[in-house]
Amino acid sequence: MSDAPAIATHDLRRTFKDVDAVRGVNLSIAPGEVFGFLGPNGAGKTTTVRMLCTLLPPTGGTATVAGLDVVRDAAQVRRSIGVALQEIGLDPVQSGRELLELQCGLYGIPAARARTRAQELLELVGLADVGERRTKTYSGGMKRRLDLASALVHEPQVLFLDEPTTGLDPASRRTVWDEVRRINEAGTTVFLTTQYLEEADQLCDRLAIIDAGTIVADGTPEELKARMGHDVVALTFDDPGNGTVTAAERAVAGLEGLERTVTERDGTALYVRDGAAAITEIVRLLDAAGLRAKTINLARPSLDDVFLQATGRRLEGAEKETAA
Ligand SMILES: Nc1ncnc2c1ncn2[C@@H]1O[C@H](COP(=O)(O)OP(=O)(O)OP(=O)(O)O)[C@@H](O)[C@H]1O
């Protein structure tokens, strides 16, 4: 494997009429990495992925995938990548094996090789036992795994996955994670968008958070959490709509060690250097202002907090993190 990045972008941009969807994105993803791409709705994730997959031309900057320019060498890029986008178009009366063999045919793989390749892939994604069953009898998780397999028929160097587990139950999600890990261990670089922070935490070697078309944070999940350097005390209130949250934020404004407050739907999150030490003082300050919190939760920084700090919002669709 060469040292050249599997994916590199330089000042990548895409404008649609008056919308600057992607505004100068720089990425460098090493071969063999699982890279996560997170962002709120409309942040520019899909636009970036579509440019990297040669489905959409950039309006500025450059991008290479597997060392090939996405504009100049688009056809070669397409042969080097596998793409599993959100909409799965499986023919319900086909079996999993038939679908994979057909997909091989589309890539010009001869029939004999297609048969062995289909078997290899069914084994890789744990569907060998159900390969002869019609796909309409598959569960949601099995369909996703078949979709993963079909993106791999031509042995791509880089696999793009757009929200591979959205809509799956936690158990199926974990099975898909296992398959993605296995595919990655077999040598494929993986670029995935996700709305699940746990998925990013579990699966990704590195990740980037994009907001309003620019990268606002990147690093390994551990680096991002460590960079926060503080605890979070989350307060919720019974009647947050009546100015209570603003009043609470005003009441704790002078708290020692308070770095910032982020208003949330039913309360506020206080970023403090030492959360355990701050709690007593927070309660005292609220009490002095005639306020009482419904819940007070102390947590070490999570990826959810990193996301909140980087974008000012919680990731929609993110599962509720339990307090550490
Ligand atoms: N074809 C298009 N024409 C005009 N505007 C577009 C087009 N495609 C995307 N946009 C705009 O570009 C911005 C980024 O959209 P994009 O789909 O890349 O975001 P996203 O991060 O993938 O969001 P989501 O999580 O909702 O899928 C949005 O403001 C969107 O409305």
The ligand as a MOL file (V3000), in Angstrom:
LIG
                    3D

  0  0  0     0  0            999 V3000
M  V30 BEGIN CTAB
M  V30 COUNTS 31 33 0 0 0
M  V30 BEGIN ATOM
M  V30 1 N -28.8250 20.2590 -5.8570 0
M  V30 2 C -28.8750 21.2430 -4.9660 0
M  V30 3 N -29.3300 22.4770 -5.3090 0
M  V30 4 C -29.3800 23.4840 -4.4110 0
M  V30 5 N -28.9590 23.3700 -3.1220 0
M  V30 6 C -28.4860 22.1790 -2.7290 0
M  V30 7 C -28.4210 21.0560 -3.6280 0
M  V30 8 N -27.9000 19.9990 -2.9340 0
M  V30 9 C -27.6540 20.4420 -1.6760 0
M  V30 10 N -28.0140 21.7600 -1.5580 0
M  V30 11 C -27.8760 22.6000 -0.3350 0
M  V30 12 O -26.5410 22.4850 0.1030 0
M  V30 13 C -26.4790 22.4520 1.5300 0
M  V30 14 C -25.7490 21.1900 1.9890 0
M  V30 15 O -26.5610 20.0540 1.6920 0
M  V30 16 P -26.0880 18.5440 1.9520 0
M  V30 17 O -27.1670 17.6680 1.4100 0
M  V30 18 O -24.7280 18.3660 1.4470 0
M  V30 19 O -26.0780 18.4760 3.5270 0
M  V30 20 P -25.9660 17.1960 4.4800 0
M  V30 21 O -24.9640 17.5610 5.5100 0
M  V30 22 O -25.7600 15.9750 3.7010 0
M  V30 23 O -27.4000 17.1690 5.1490 0
M  V30 24 P -28.3290 15.9170 5.6320 0
M  V30 25 O -27.7160 15.4090 6.8870 0
M  V30 26 O -29.6380 16.5910 5.8610 0
M  V30 27 O -28.3490 14.9170 4.5120 0
M  V30 28 C -27.9220 22.5530 2.0040 0
M  V30 29 O -28.1860 23.9090 2.2910 0
M  V30 30 C -28.7150 22.0810 0.8150 0
M  V30 31 O -29.9860 22.6720 0.8160 0
M  V30 END ATOM
M  V30 BEGIN BOND
M  V30 1 1 1 2
M  V30 2 1 2 3
M  V30 3 2 2 7
M  V30 4 2 3 4
M  V30 5 1 4 5
M  V30 6 2 5 6
M  V30 7 1 6 7
M  V30 8 1 6 10
M  V30 9 1 7 8
M  V30 10 2 8 9
M  V30 11 1 9 10
M  V30 12 1 10 11
M  V30 13 1 11 12
M  V30 14 1 11 30
M  V30 15 1 12 13
M  V30 16 1 13 14
M  V30 17 1 13 28
M  V30 18 1 14 15
M  V30 19 1 15 16
M  V30 20 2 16 17
M  V30 21 1 16 18
M  V30 22 1 16 19
M  V30 23 1 19 20
M  V30 24 2 20 21
M  V30 25 1 20 22
M  V30 26 1 20 23
M  V30 27 1 23 24
M  V30 28 2 24 25
M  V30 29 1 24 26
M  V30 30 1 24 27
M  V30 31 1 28 29
M  V30 32 1 28 30
M  V30 33 1 30 31
M  V30 END BOND
M  V30 END CTAB
M  END
